[in-house]
Amino acid sequence: MHVLPGFTIALTFQVTHISEGLAFPSLRADGRIEGSRALHNLVSNSDLLPQSRLLCWLTGGINVHLTHHLFPEVHSSHLPDLARIVEQVAKEYAVPYAKHTRLLGALAAHVRWLHRMSKRPSLRLAEVAS
């Protein structure tokens, strides 16, 4: 009974934080992030099937993770609607908004990122250069 919900939530956290297309910004010398908290969340998080009310209910809103980070005080039932607005505003201001619209696509992006990170740093740099 606990394995399925635990696996679902763990997997959701993984694909919304550790996937292709997301940035992992370093701290500045003074220990702060570059730019605003909102921009940091936009580049380092993603939403997973943000319009899926069923997944939102099953995960308690964790699937709309980027939007949750931007608006942590908003109840999870409102996050799918809010995600649509966040995406529109991000597009309007030309800032990144990452979302996975397919579960298998999200899993594939996560696995590709893990595979890339398993290579030696010199090989990863060669991939970026090409």
Backbone as XML, in Angstrom:
<?xml version="1.0"?>
<chain id="A" units="angstrom">
  <residue number="1" name="MET">
    <atom name="N" x="0.814" y="-1.180" z="0.000"/>
    <atom name="CA" x="0.000" y="0.000" z="0.000"/>
    <atom name="C" x="0.873" y="1.266" z="0.000"/>
  </residue>
  <residue number="2" name="HIS">
    <atom name="N" x="2.037" y="1.204" z="0.597"/>
    <atom name="CA" x="2.885" y="2.389" z="0.673"/>
    <atom name="C" x="3.877" y="2.483" z="-0.482"/>
  </residue>
  <residue number="3" name="VAL">
    <atom name="N" x="4.133" y="1.373" z="-1.146"/>
    <atom name="CA" x="5.144" y="1.358" z="-2.206"/>
    <atom name="C" x="4.713" y="2.198" z="-3.404"/>
  </residue>
  <residue number="4" name="LEU">
    <atom name="N" x="3.501" y="2.021" z="-3.888"/>
    <atom name="CA" x="3.052" y="2.739" z="-5.082"/>
    <atom name="C" x="3.013" y="4.257" z="-4.880"/>
  </residue>
  <residue number="5" name="PRO">
    <atom name="N" x="2.379" y="4.766" z="-3.810"/>
    <atom name="CA" x="2.417" y="6.229" z="-3.620"/>
    <atom name="C" x="3.840" y="6.748" z="-3.410"/>
  </residue>
  <residue number="6" name="GLY">
    <atom name="N" x="4.641" y="6.014" z="-2.659"/>
    <atom name="CA" x="6.019" y="6.453" z="-2.433"/>
    <atom name="C" x="6.814" y="6.506" z="-3.715"/>
  </residue>
  <residue number="7" name="PHE">
    <atom name="N" x="6.655" y="5.484" z="-4.548"/>
    <atom name="CA" x="7.355" y="5.438" z="-5.838"/>
    <atom name="C" x="6.877" y="6.568" z="-6.743"/>
  </residue>
  <residue number="8" name="THR">
    <atom name="N" x="5.572" y="6.808" z="-6.778"/>
    <atom name="CA" x="5.015" y="7.873" z="-7.624"/>
    <atom name="C" x="5.554" y="9.240" z="-7.222"/>
  </residue>
  <residue number="9" name="ILE">
    <atom name="N" x="5.566" y="9.510" z="-5.932"/>
    <atom name="CA" x="6.050" y="10.807" z="-5.456"/>
    <atom name="C" x="7.555" y="10.941" z="-5.680"/>
  </residue>
  <residue number="10" name="ALA">
    <atom name="N" x="8.319" y="9.888" z="-5.394"/>
    <atom name="CA" x="9.772" y="9.938" z="-5.603"/>
    <atom name="C" x="10.097" y="10.165" z="-7.072"/>
  </residue>
  <residue number="11" name="LEU">
    <atom name="N" x="9.415" y="9.462" z="-7.950"/>
    <atom name="CA" x="9.648" y="9.615" z="-9.380"/>
    <atom name="C" x="9.280" y="11.018" z="-9.853"/>
  </residue>
  <residue number="12" name="THR">
    <atom name="N" x="8.187" y="11.540" z="-9.317"/>
    <atom name="CA" x="7.766" y="12.896" z="-9.684"/>
    <atom name="C" x="8.817" y="13.914" z="-9.264"/>
  </residue>
  <residue number="13" name="PHE">
    <atom name="N" x="9.355" y="13.782" z="-8.058"/>
    <atom name="CA" x="10.424" y="14.687" z="-7.622"/>
    <atom name="C" x="11.636" y="14.582" z="-8.536"/>
  </residue>
  <residue number="14" name="GLN">
    <atom name="N" x="11.987" y="13.373" z="-8.931"/>
    <atom name="CA" x="13.167" y="13.173" z="-9.782"/>
    <atom name="C" x="13.009" y="13.868" z="-11.127"/>
  </residue>
  <residue number="15" name="VAL">
    <atom name="N" x="11.885" y="13.637" z="-11.815"/>
    <atom name="CA" x="11.749" y="14.191" z="-13.165"/>
    <atom name="C" x="11.500" y="15.693" z="-13.155"/>
  </residue>
  <residue number="16" name="THR">
    <atom name="N" x="11.005" y="16.248" z="-12.041"/>
    <atom name="CA" x="10.788" y="17.698" z="-12.004"/>
    <atom name="C" x="12.032" y="18.469" z="-11.587"/>
  </residue>
  <residue number="17" name="HIS">
    <atom name="N" x="13.030" y="17.764" z="-11.056"/>
    <atom name="CA" x="14.267" y="18.429" z="-10.628"/>
    <atom name="C" x="15.496" y="18.003" z="-11.430"/>
  </residue>
  <residue number="18" name="ILE">
    <atom name="N" x="15.523" y="16.775" z="-11.902"/>
    <atom name="CA" x="16.738" y="16.237" z="-12.516"/>
    <atom name="C" x="16.392" y="15.701" z="-13.893"/>
  </residue>
  <residue number="19" name="SER">
    <atom name="N" x="16.424" y="16.572" z="-14.899"/>
    <atom name="CA" x="16.094" y="16.199" z="-16.270"/>
    <atom name="C" x="16.822" y="17.106" z="-17.247"/>
  </residue>
  <residue number="20" name="GLU">
    <atom name="N" x="16.837" y="16.662" z="-18.489"/>
    <atom name="CA" x="17.404" y="17.495" z="-19.540"/>
    <atom name="C" x="16.667" y="18.828" z="-19.602"/>
  </residue>
  <residue number="21" name="GLY">
    <atom name="N" x="17.394" y="19.857" z="-19.963"/>
    <atom name="CA" x="16.785" y="21.162" z="-20.129"/>
    <atom name="C" x="16.726" y="22.002" z="-18.869"/>
  </residue>
  <residue number="22" name="LEU">
    <atom name="N" x="17.043" y="21.411" z="-17.736"/>
    <atom name="CA" x="17.048" y="22.177" z="-16.495"/>
    <atom name="C" x="18.471" y="22.592" z="-16.163"/>
  </residue>
  <residue number="23" name="ALA">
    <atom name="N" x="18.600" y="23.721" z="-15.516"/>
    <atom name="CA" x="19.918" y="24.233" z="-15.141"/>
    <atom name="C" x="20.181" y="23.937" z="-13.670"/>
  </residue>
  <residue number="24" name="PHE">
    <atom name="N" x="21.440" y="23.882" z="-13.340"/>
    <atom name="CA" x="21.865" y="23.667" z="-11.970"/>
    <atom name="C" x="22.840" y="24.785" z="-11.609"/>
  </residue>
  <residue number="25" name="PRO">
    <atom name="N" x="22.307" y="25.997" z="-11.434"/>
    <atom name="CA" x="23.174" y="27.152" z="-11.212"/>
    <atom name="C" x="23.991" y="27.039" z="-9.929"/>
  </residue>
  <residue number="26" name="SER">
    <atom name="N" x="25.216" y="27.514" z="-10.016"/>
    <atom name="CA" x="26.095" y="27.546" z="-8.841"/>
    <atom name="C" x="25.841" y="28.826" z="-8.058"/>
  </residue>
  <residue number="27" name="LEU">
    <atom name="N" x="26.199" y="28.780" z="-6.806"/>
    <atom name="CA" x="26.100" y="29.975" z="-5.975"/>
    <atom name="C" x="27.232" y="30.932" z="-6.308"/>
  </residue>
  <residue number="28" name="ARG">
    <atom name="N" x="26.984" y="32.198" z="-6.115"/>
    <atom name="CA" x="28.044" y="33.194" z="-6.270"/>
    <atom name="C" x="29.001" y="33.072" z="-5.095"/>
  </residue>
  <residue number="29" name="ALA">
    <atom name="N" x="30.088" y="33.806" z="-5.154"/>
    <atom name="CA" x="31.096" y="33.762" z="-4.092"/>
    <atom name="C" x="30.512" y="34.168" z="-2.736"/>
  </residue>
  <residue number="30" name="ASP">
    <atom name="N" x="29.484" y="35.030" z="-2.767"/>
    <atom name="CA" x="28.879" y="35.465" z="-1.506"/>
    <atom name="C" x="27.805" y="34.500" z="-0.989"/>
  </residue>
  <residue number="31" name="GLY">
    <atom name="N" x="27.650" y="33.354" z="-1.671"/>
    <atom name="CA" x="26.702" y="32.337" z="-1.229"/>
    <atom name="C" x="25.276" y="32.551" z="-1.686"/>
  </residue>
  <residue number="32" name="ARG">
    <atom name="N" x="25.053" y="33.488" z="-2.587"/>
    <atom name="CA" x="23.701" y="33.783" z="-3.083"/>
    <atom name="C" x="23.552" y="33.296" z="-4.509"/>
  </residue>
  <residue number="33" name="ILE">
    <atom name="N" x="22.313" y="33.150" z="-4.949"/>
    <atom name="CA" x="22.070" y="32.752" z="-6.329"/>
    <atom name="C" x="22.059" y="33.980" z="-7.227"/>
  </residue>
  <residue number="34" name="GLU">
    <atom name="N" x="22.343" y="33.769" z="-8.491"/>
    <atom name="CA" x="22.313" y="34.852" z="-9.475"/>
    <atom name="C" x="20.856" y="35.125" z="-9.840"/>
  </residue>
  <residue number="35" name="GLY">
    <atom name="N" x="20.456" y="36.375" z="-9.876"/>
    <atom name="CA" x="19.094" y="36.719" z="-10.252"/>
    <atom name="C" x="18.115" y="36.519" z="-9.110"/>
  </residue>
  <residue number="36" name="SER">
    <atom name="N" x="16.857" y="36.467" z="-9.452"/>
    <atom name="CA" x="15.801" y="36.365" z="-8.445"/>
    <atom name="C" x="15.486" y="34.913" z="-8.098"/>
  </residue>
  <residue number="37" name="ARG">
    <atom name="N" x="14.785" y="34.742" z="-7.006"/>
    <atom name="CA" x="14.335" y="33.408" z="-6.604"/>
    <atom name="C" x="13.402" y="32.835" z="-7.663"/>
  </residue>
  <residue number="38" name="ALA">
    <atom name="N" x="12.521" y="33.663" z="-8.206"/>
    <atom name="CA" x="11.575" y="33.200" z="-9.225"/>
    <atom name="C" x="12.311" y="32.705" z="-10.470"/>
  </residue>
  <residue number="39" name="LEU">
    <atom name="N" x="13.294" y="33.468" z="-10.934"/>
    <atom name="CA" x="14.046" y="33.050" z="-12.118"/>
    <atom name="C" x="14.831" y="31.769" z="-11.829"/>
  </residue>
  <residue number="40" name="HIS">
    <atom name="N" x="15.400" y="31.664" z="-10.639"/>
    <atom name="CA" x="16.112" y="30.444" z="-10.269"/>
    <atom name="C" x="15.166" y="29.236" z="-10.342"/>
  </residue>
  <residue number="41" name="ASN">
    <atom name="N" x="13.949" y="29.389" z="-9.834"/>
    <atom name="CA" x="12.980" y="28.301" z="-9.896"/>
    <atom name="C" x="12.590" y="27.971" z="-11.330"/>
  </residue>
  <residue number="42" name="LEU">
    <atom name="N" x="12.474" y="28.966" z="-12.172"/>
    <atom name="CA" x="12.110" y="28.730" z="-13.571"/>
    <atom name="C" x="13.177" y="27.937" z="-14.324"/>
  </residue>
  <residue number="43" name="VAL">
    <atom name="N" x="14.445" y="28.161" z="-14.015"/>
    <atom name="CA" x="15.502" y="27.449" z="-14.746"/>
    <atom name="C" x="15.861" y="26.106" z="-14.135"/>
  </residue>
  <residue number="44" name="SER">
    <atom name="N" x="15.474" y="25.869" z="-12.877"/>
    <atom name="CA" x="15.926" y="24.647" z="-12.206"/>
    <atom name="C" x="14.810" y="23.666" z="-11.838"/>
  </residue>
  <residue number="45" name="ASN">
    <atom name="N" x="13.574" y="23.939" z="-12.231"/>
    <atom name="CA" x="12.442" y="23.063" z="-11.944"/>
    <atom name="C" x="11.575" y="22.925" z="-13.182"/>
  </residue>
  <residue number="46" name="SER">
    <atom name="N" x="10.727" y="21.926" z="-13.163"/>
    <atom name="CA" x="9.769" y="21.758" z="-14.254"/>
    <atom name="C" x="8.446" y="21.268" z="-13.700"/>
  </residue>
  <residue number="47" name="ASP">
    <atom name="N" x="7.427" y="21.363" z="-14.528"/>
    <atom name="CA" x="6.117" y="20.809" z="-14.201"/>
    <atom name="C" x="5.948" y="19.511" z="-14.979"/>
  </residue>
  <residue number="48" name="LEU">
    <atom name="N" x="5.259" y="18.561" z="-14.389"/>
    <atom name="CA" x="5.012" y="17.260" z="-15.007"/>
    <atom name="C" x="3.511" y="17.113" z="-15.226"/>
  </residue>
  <residue number="49" name="LEU">
    <atom name="N" x="3.123" y="17.065" z="-16.495"/>
    <atom name="CA" x="1.699" y="16.955" z="-16.844"/>
    <atom name="C" x="0.861" y="17.930" z="-16.021"/>
  </residue>
  <residue number="50" name="PRO">
    <atom name="N" x="1.149" y="19.231" z="-16.136"/>
    <atom name="CA" x="0.503" y="20.199" z="-15.244"/>
    <atom name="C" x="-1.018" y="20.268" z="-15.376"/>
  </residue>
  <residue number="51" name="GLN">
    <atom name="N" x="-1.585" y="19.852" z="-16.501"/>
    <atom name="CA" x="-3.038" y="19.922" z="-16.669"/>
    <atom name="C" x="-3.750" y="18.674" z="-16.181"/>
  </residue>
  <residue number="52" name="SER">
    <atom name="N" x="-2.998" y="17.682" z="-15.705"/>
    <atom name="CA" x="-3.601" y="16.442" z="-15.230"/>
    <atom name="C" x="-4.102" y="16.605" z="-13.798"/>
  </residue>
  <residue number="53" name="ARG">
    <atom name="N" x="-5.394" y="16.749" z="-13.663"/>
    <atom name="CA" x="-5.988" y="16.885" z="-12.329"/>
    <atom name="C" x="-5.817" y="15.584" z="-11.541"/>
  </residue>
  <residue number="54" name="LEU">
    <atom name="N" x="-5.847" y="14.441" z="-12.252"/>
    <atom name="CA" x="-5.680" y="13.155" z="-11.574"/>
    <atom name="C" x="-4.278" y="13.043" z="-10.978"/>
  </residue>
  <residue number="55" name="LEU">
    <atom name="N" x="-3.254" y="13.361" z="-11.754"/>
    <atom name="CA" x="-1.887" y="13.288" z="-11.235"/>
    <atom name="C" x="-1.686" y="14.313" z="-10.118"/>
  </residue>
  <residue number="56" name="CYS">
    <atom name="N" x="-2.293" y="15.467" z="-10.260"/>
    <atom name="CA" x="-2.202" y="16.493" z="-9.203"/>
    <atom name="C" x="-2.818" y="15.958" z="-7.912"/>
  </residue>
  <residue number="57" name="TRP">
    <atom name="N" x="-3.943" y="15.276" z="-8.030"/>
    <atom name="CA" x="-4.587" y="14.705" z="-6.850"/>
    <atom name="C" x="-3.751" y="13.578" z="-6.256"/>
  </residue>
  <residue number="58" name="LEU">
    <atom name="N" x="-3.226" y="12.699" z="-7.131"/>
    <atom name="CA" x="-2.437" y="11.560" z="-6.659"/>
    <atom name="C" x="-1.144" y="11.984" z="-5.962"/>
  </residue>
  <residue number="59" name="THR">
    <atom name="N" x="-0.530" y="13.060" z="-6.433"/>
    <atom name="CA" x="0.760" y="13.493" z="-5.886"/>
    <atom name="C" x="0.633" y="14.671" z="-4.927"/>
  </residue>
  <residue number="60" name="GLY">
    <atom name="N" x="-0.559" y="15.121" z="-4.679"/>
    <atom name="CA" x="-0.740" y="16.271" z="-3.797"/>
    <atom name="C" x="-0.208" y="17.556" z="-4.399"/>
  </residue>
  <residue number="61" name="GLY">
    <atom name="N" x="-0.159" y="17.616" z="-5.724"/>
    <atom name="CA" x="0.295" y="18.818" z="-6.422"/>
    <atom name="C" x="1.781" y="18.850" z="-6.719"/>
  </residue>
  <residue number="62" name="ILE">
    <atom name="N" x="2.502" y="17.810" z="-6.343"/>
    <atom name="CA" x="3.954" y="17.797" z="-6.583"/>
    <atom name="C" x="4.275" y="17.781" z="-8.073"/>
  </residue>
  <residue number="63" name="ASN">
    <atom name="N" x="3.372" y="17.254" z="-8.892"/>
    <atom name="CA" x="3.639" y="17.224" z="-10.326"/>
    <atom name="C" x="3.706" y="18.637" z="-10.914"/>
  </residue>
  <residue number="64" name="VAL">
    <atom name="N" x="3.022" y="19.597" z="-10.298"/>
    <atom name="CA" x="3.075" y="20.988" z="-10.757"/>
    <atom name="C" x="4.123" y="21.691" z="-9.895"/>
  </residue>
  <residue number="65" name="HIS">
    <atom name="N" x="5.314" y="21.137" z="-9.967"/>
    <atom name="CA" x="6.387" y="21.470" z="-9.031"/>
    <atom name="C" x="6.943" y="22.876" z="-9.221"/>
  </residue>
  <residue number="66" name="LEU">
    <atom name="N" x="7.198" y="23.250" z="-10.448"/>
    <atom name="CA" x="7.712" y="24.592" z="-10.727"/>
    <atom name="C" x="6.719" y="25.635" z="-10.228"/>
  </residue>
  <residue number="67" name="THR">
    <atom name="N" x="5.469" y="25.455" z="-10.577"/>
    <atom name="CA" x="4.436" y="26.406" z="-10.161"/>
    <atom name="C" x="4.299" y="26.420" z="-8.644"/>
  </residue>
  <residue number="68" name="HIS">
    <atom name="N" x="4.406" y="25.246" z="-8.019"/>
    <atom name="CA" x="4.362" y="25.184" z="-6.547"/>
    <atom name="C" x="5.511" y="25.983" z="-5.930"/>
  </residue>
  <residue number="69" name="HIS">
    <atom name="N" x="6.711" y="25.889" z="-6.519"/>
    <atom name="CA" x="7.848" y="26.645" z="-5.987"/>
    <atom name="C" x="7.639" y="28.148" z="-6.133"/>
  </residue>
  <residue number="70" name="LEU">
    <atom name="N" x="6.974" y="28.558" z="-7.202"/>
    <atom name="CA" x="6.715" y="29.984" z="-7.391"/>
    <atom name="C" x="5.619" y="30.490" z="-6.448"/>
  </residue>
  <residue number="71" name="PHE">
    <atom name="N" x="4.644" y="29.616" z="-6.165"/>
    <atom name="CA" x="3.508" y="29.995" z="-5.322"/>
    <atom name="C" x="3.259" y="28.924" z="-4.259"/>
  </residue>
  <residue number="72" name="PRO">
    <atom name="N" x="4.155" y="28.797" z="-3.277"/>
    <atom name="CA" x="4.033" y="27.723" z="-2.298"/>
    <atom name="C" x="2.801" y="27.837" z="-1.399"/>
  </residue>
  <residue number="73" name="GLU">
    <atom name="N" x="2.233" y="29.021" z="-1.294"/>
    <atom name="CA" x="1.090" y="29.209" z="-0.400"/>
    <atom name="C" x="-0.248" y="28.863" z="-1.065"/>
  </residue>
  <residue number="74" name="VAL">
    <atom name="N" x="-0.238" y="28.597" z="-2.366"/>
    <atom name="CA" x="-1.469" y="28.294" z="-3.093"/>
    <atom name="C" x="-1.808" y="26.820" z="-2.945"/>
  </residue>
  <residue number="75" name="HIS">
    <atom name="N" x="-3.062" y="26.515" z="-2.721"/>
    <atom name="CA" x="-3.519" y="25.128" z="-2.570"/>
    <atom name="C" x="-3.292" y="24.367" z="-3.881"/>
  </residue>
  <residue number="76" name="SER">
    <atom name="N" x="-2.933" y="23.099" z="-3.752"/>
    <atom name="CA" x="-2.576" y="22.289" z="-4.929"/>
    <atom name="C" x="-3.707" y="22.157" z="-5.940"/>
  </residue>
  <residue number="77" name="SER">
    <atom name="N" x="-4.946" y="22.293" z="-5.520"/>
    <atom name="CA" x="-6.054" y="22.180" z="-6.469"/>
    <atom name="C" x="-6.064" y="23.321" z="-7.483"/>
  </residue>
  <residue number="78" name="HIS">
    <atom name="N" x="-5.416" y="24.426" z="-7.163"/>
    <atom name="CA" x="-5.371" y="25.585" z="-8.061"/>
    <atom name="C" x="-4.126" y="25.584" z="-8.963"/>
  </residue>
  <residue number="79" name="LEU">
    <atom name="N" x="-3.163" y="24.724" z="-8.673"/>
    <atom name="CA" x="-1.893" y="24.764" z="-9.404"/>
    <atom name="C" x="-2.018" y="24.479" z="-10.891"/>
  </residue>
  <residue number="80" name="PRO">
    <atom name="N" x="-2.848" y="23.527" z="-11.346"/>
    <atom name="CA" x="-2.950" y="23.324" z="-12.803"/>
    <atom name="C" x="-3.387" y="24.582" z="-13.560"/>
  </residue>
  <residue number="81" name="ASP">
    <atom name="N" x="-4.357" y="25.311" z="-13.013"/>
    <atom name="CA" x="-4.796" y="26.556" z="-13.655"/>
    <atom name="C" x="-3.708" y="27.620" z="-13.590"/>
  </residue>
  <residue number="82" name="LEU">
    <atom name="N" x="-3.040" y="27.691" z="-12.463"/>
    <atom name="CA" x="-1.964" y="28.661" z="-12.282"/>
    <atom name="C" x="-0.785" y="28.348" z="-13.203"/>
  </residue>
  <residue number="83" name="ALA">
    <atom name="N" x="-0.516" y="27.073" z="-13.443"/>
    <atom name="CA" x="0.584" y="26.672" z="-14.335"/>
    <atom name="C" x="0.366" y="27.219" z="-15.741"/>
  </residue>
  <residue number="84" name="ARG">
    <atom name="N" x="-0.869" y="27.214" z="-16.187"/>
    <atom name="CA" x="-1.184" y="27.754" z="-17.513"/>
    <atom name="C" x="-0.827" y="29.240" z="-17.583"/>
  </residue>
  <residue number="85" name="ILE">
    <atom name="N" x="-1.126" y="29.965" z="-16.522"/>
    <atom name="CA" x="-0.823" y="31.401" z="-16.468"/>
    <atom name="C" x="0.691" y="31.613" z="-16.398"/>
  </residue>
  <residue number="86" name="VAL">
    <atom name="N" x="1.380" y="30.811" z="-15.575"/>
    <atom name="CA" x="2.842" y="30.919" z="-15.470"/>
    <atom name="C" x="3.479" y="30.696" z="-16.839"/>
  </residue>
  <residue number="87" name="GLU">
    <atom name="N" x="3.006" y="29.699" z="-17.566"/>
    <atom name="CA" x="3.561" y="29.429" z="-18.894"/>
    <atom name="C" x="3.350" y="30.613" z="-19.836"/>
  </residue>
  <residue number="88" name="GLN">
    <atom name="N" x="2.174" y="31.212" z="-19.821"/>
    <atom name="CA" x="1.892" y="32.370" z="-20.680"/>
    <atom name="C" x="2.769" y="33.561" z="-20.324"/>
  </residue>
  <residue number="89" name="VAL">
    <atom name="N" x="2.912" y="33.835" z="-19.037"/>
    <atom name="CA" x="3.723" y="34.971" z="-18.602"/>
    <atom name="C" x="5.196" y="34.731" z="-18.916"/>
  </residue>
  <residue number="90" name="ALA">
    <atom name="N" x="5.664" y="33.497" z="-18.723"/>
    <atom name="CA" x="7.058" y="33.176" z="-19.045"/>
    <atom name="C" x="7.319" y="33.399" z="-20.531"/>
  </residue>
  <residue number="91" name="LYS">
    <atom name="N" x="6.380" y="32.992" z="-21.357"/>
    <atom name="CA" x="6.525" y="33.190" z="-22.806"/>
    <atom name="C" x="6.538" y="34.679" z="-23.143"/>
  </residue>
  <residue number="92" name="GLU">
    <atom name="N" x="5.656" y="35.434" z="-22.518"/>
    <atom name="CA" x="5.559" y="36.872" z="-22.750"/>
    <atom name="C" x="6.864" y="37.591" z="-22.402"/>
  </residue>
  <residue number="93" name="TYR">
    <atom name="N" x="7.529" y="37.173" z="-21.325"/>
    <atom name="CA" x="8.757" y="37.817" z="-20.875"/>
    <atom name="C" x="10.016" y="37.077" z="-21.332"/>
  </residue>
  <residue number="94" name="ALA">
    <atom name="N" x="9.860" y="36.077" z="-22.190"/>
    <atom name="CA" x="10.977" y="35.318" z="-22.761"/>
    <atom name="C" x="11.886" y="34.719" z="-21.690"/>
  </residue>
  <residue number="95" name="VAL">
    <atom name="N" x="11.263" y="34.135" z="-20.670"/>
    <atom name="CA" x="12.010" y="33.404" z="-19.651"/>
    <atom name="C" x="11.633" y="31.932" z="-19.770"/>
  </residue>
  <residue number="96" name="PRO">
    <atom name="N" x="12.515" y="31.043" z="-19.355"/>
    <atom name="CA" x="12.233" y="29.620" z="-19.536"/>
    <atom name="C" x="11.071" y="29.126" z="-18.682"/>
  </residue>
  <residue number="97" name="TYR">
    <atom name="N" x="10.319" y="28.218" z="-19.247"/>
    <atom name="CA" x="9.291" y="27.481" z="-18.510"/>
    <atom name="C" x="9.374" y="26.044" z="-19.006"/>
  </residue>
  <residue number="98" name="ALA">
    <atom name="N" x="9.732" y="25.127" z="-18.133"/>
    <atom name="CA" x="9.897" y="23.728" z="-18.538"/>
    <atom name="C" x="8.725" y="22.902" z="-18.042"/>
  </residue>
  <residue number="99" name="LYS">
    <atom name="N" x="8.167" y="22.128" z="-18.968"/>
    <atom name="CA" x="7.117" y="21.205" z="-18.566"/>
    <atom name="C" x="7.235" y="19.941" z="-19.397"/>
  </residue>
  <residue number="100" name="HIS">
    <atom name="N" x="6.841" y="18.857" z="-18.796"/>
    <atom name="CA" x="6.781" y="17.573" z="-19.485"/>
    <atom name="C" x="5.308" y="17.310" z="-19.763"/>
  </residue>
  <residue number="101" name="THR">
    <atom name="N" x="4.986" y="17.061" z="-21.015"/>
    <atom name="CA" x="3.584" y="16.829" z="-21.377"/>
    <atom name="C" x="3.260" y="15.348" z="-21.516"/>
  </residue>
  <residue number="102" name="ARG">
    <atom name="N" x="4.299" y="14.520" z="-21.480"/>
    <atom name="CA" x="4.107" y="13.063" z="-21.552"/>
    <atom name="C" x="4.939" y="12.412" z="-20.467"/>
  </residue>
  <residue number="103" name="LEU">
    <atom name="N" x="4.363" y="11.442" z="-19.779"/>
    <atom name="CA" x="5.063" y="10.771" z="-18.695"/>
    <atom name="C" x="6.287" y="10.021" z="-19.202"/>
  </residue>
  <residue number="104" name="LEU">
    <atom name="N" x="6.146" y="9.287" z="-20.304"/>
    <atom name="CA" x="7.299" y="8.552" z="-20.841"/>
    <atom name="C" x="8.391" y="9.500" z="-21.328"/>
  </residue>
  <residue number="105" name="GLY">
    <atom name="N" x="7.995" y="10.641" z="-21.877"/>
    <atom name="CA" x="8.976" y="11.637" z="-22.297"/>
    <atom name="C" x="9.742" y="12.197" z="-21.112"/>
  </residue>
  <residue number="106" name="ALA">
    <atom name="N" x="9.040" y="12.408" z="-20.004"/>
    <atom name="CA" x="9.685" y="12.904" z="-18.782"/>
    <atom name="C" x="10.674" y="11.879" z="-18.246"/>
  </residue>
  <residue number="107" name="LEU">
    <atom name="N" x="10.265" y="10.619" z="-18.225"/>
    <atom name="CA" x="11.159" y="9.562" z="-17.754"/>
    <atom name="C" x="12.380" y="9.435" z="-18.654"/>
  </residue>
  <residue number="108" name="ALA">
    <atom name="N" x="12.166" y="9.539" z="-19.967"/>
    <atom name="CA" x="13.287" y="9.452" z="-20.907"/>
    <atom name="C" x="14.261" y="10.612" z="-20.707"/>
  </residue>
  <residue number="109" name="ALA">
    <atom name="N" x="13.747" y="11.816" z="-20.498"/>
    <atom name="CA" x="14.614" y="12.981" z="-20.264"/>
    <atom name="C" x="15.418" y="12.809" z="-18.980"/>
  </residue>
  <residue number="110" name="HIS">
    <atom name="N" x="14.803" y="12.227" z="-17.982"/>
    <atom name="CA" x="15.488" y="11.977" z="-16.715"/>
    <atom name="C" x="16.604" y="10.938" z="-16.908"/>
  </residue>
  <residue number="111" name="VAL">
    <atom name="N" x="16.298" y="9.859" z="-17.596"/>
    <atom name="CA" x="17.290" y="8.800" z="-17.820"/>
    <atom name="C" x="18.437" y="9.312" z="-18.692"/>
  </residue>
  <residue number="112" name="ARG">
    <atom name="N" x="18.114" y="10.106" z="-19.730"/>
    <atom name="CA" x="19.182" y="10.673" z="-20.567"/>
    <atom name="C" x="20.101" y="11.571" z="-19.746"/>
  </residue>
  <residue number="113" name="TRP">
    <atom name="N" x="19.535" y="12.363" z="-18.838"/>
    <atom name="CA" x="20.345" y="13.230" z="-17.986"/>
    <atom name="C" x="21.236" y="12.399" z="-17.069"/>
  </residue>
  <residue number="114" name="LEU">
    <atom name="N" x="20.676" y="11.356" z="-16.462"/>
    <atom name="CA" x="21.475" y="10.492" z="-15.592"/>
    <atom name="C" x="22.595" y="9.819" z="-16.380"/>
  </residue>
  <residue number="115" name="HIS">
    <atom name="N" x="22.296" y="9.388" z="-17.594"/>
    <atom name="CA" x="23.328" y="8.760" z="-18.429"/>
    <atom name="C" x="24.437" y="9.757" z="-18.756"/>
  </residue>
  <residue number="116" name="ARG">
    <atom name="N" x="24.033" y="10.976" z="-19.093"/>
    <atom name="CA" x="25.035" y="12.011" z="-19.395"/>
    <atom name="C" x="25.915" y="12.300" z="-18.182"/>
  </residue>
  <residue number="117" name="MET">
    <atom name="N" x="25.317" y="12.355" z="-17.010"/>
    <atom name="CA" x="26.069" y="12.647" z="-15.791"/>
    <atom name="C" x="26.951" y="11.475" z="-15.359"/>
  </residue>
  <residue number="118" name="SER">
    <atom name="N" x="26.694" y="10.293" z="-15.886"/>
    <atom name="CA" x="27.514" y="9.139" z="-15.516"/>
    <atom name="C" x="28.846" y="9.118" z="-16.265"/>
  </residue>
  <residue number="119" name="LYS">
    <atom name="N" x="28.980" y="9.979" z="-17.281"/>
    <atom name="CA" x="30.216" y="10.031" z="-18.049"/>
    <atom name="C" x="31.236" y="10.916" z="-17.356"/>
  </residue>
  <residue number="120" name="ARG">
    <atom name="N" x="32.493" y="10.672" z="-17.693"/>
    <atom name="CA" x="33.557" y="11.527" z="-17.153"/>
    <atom name="C" x="33.359" y="12.967" z="-17.613"/>
  </residue>
  <residue number="121" name="PRO">
    <atom name="N" x="33.736" y="13.947" z="-16.790"/>
    <atom name="CA" x="33.537" y="15.357" z="-17.154"/>
    <atom name="C" x="34.118" y="15.726" z="-18.514"/>
  </residue>
  <residue number="122" name="SER">
    <atom name="N" x="35.273" y="15.188" z="-18.876"/>
    <atom name="CA" x="35.867" y="15.533" z="-20.172"/>
    <atom name="C" x="34.975" y="15.069" z="-21.319"/>
  </residue>
  <residue number="123" name="LEU">
    <atom name="N" x="34.308" y="13.934" z="-21.170"/>
    <atom name="CA" x="33.401" y="13.448" z="-22.218"/>
    <atom name="C" x="32.128" y="14.276" z="-22.273"/>
  </residue>
  <residue number="124" name="ARG">
    <atom name="N" x="31.639" y="14.753" z="-21.120"/>
    <atom name="CA" x="30.456" y="15.602" z="-21.095"/>
    <atom name="C" x="30.728" y="16.921" z="-21.801"/>
  </residue>
  <residue number="125" name="LEU">
    <atom name="N" x="31.926" y="17.487" z="-21.596"/>
    <atom name="CA" x="32.284" y="18.747" z="-22.256"/>
    <atom name="C" x="32.357" y="18.560" z="-23.759"/>
  </residue>
  <residue number="126" name="ALA">
    <atom name="N" x="32.845" y="17.420" z="-24.210"/>
    <atom name="CA" x="32.915" y="17.146" z="-25.641"/>
    <atom name="C" x="31.504" y="17.090" z="-26.238"/>
  </residue>
  <residue number="127" name="GLU">
    <atom name="N" x="30.526" y="16.556" z="-25.492"/>
    <atom name="CA" x="29.135" y="16.507" z="-25.970"/>
    <atom name="C" x="28.573" y="17.905" z="-26.131"/>
  </residue>
  <residue number="128" name="VAL">
    <atom name="N" x="28.847" y="18.763" z="-25.174"/>
    <atom name="CA" x="28.337" y="20.131" z="-25.219"/>
    <atom name="C" x="28.939" y="20.887" z="-26.399"/>
  </residue>
  <residue number="129" name="ALA">
    <atom name="N" x="30.224" y="20.660" z="-26.659"/>
    <atom name="CA" x="30.910" y="21.365" z="-27.744"/>
    <atom name="C" x="30.389" y="20.941" z="-29.114"/>
  </residue>
  <residue number="130" name="SER">
    <atom name="N" x="29.915" y="19.707" z="-29.232"/>
    <atom name="CA" x="29.476" y="19.240" z="-30.559"/>
    <atom name="C" x="28.045" y="19.551" z="-30.850"/>
  </residue>
</chain>
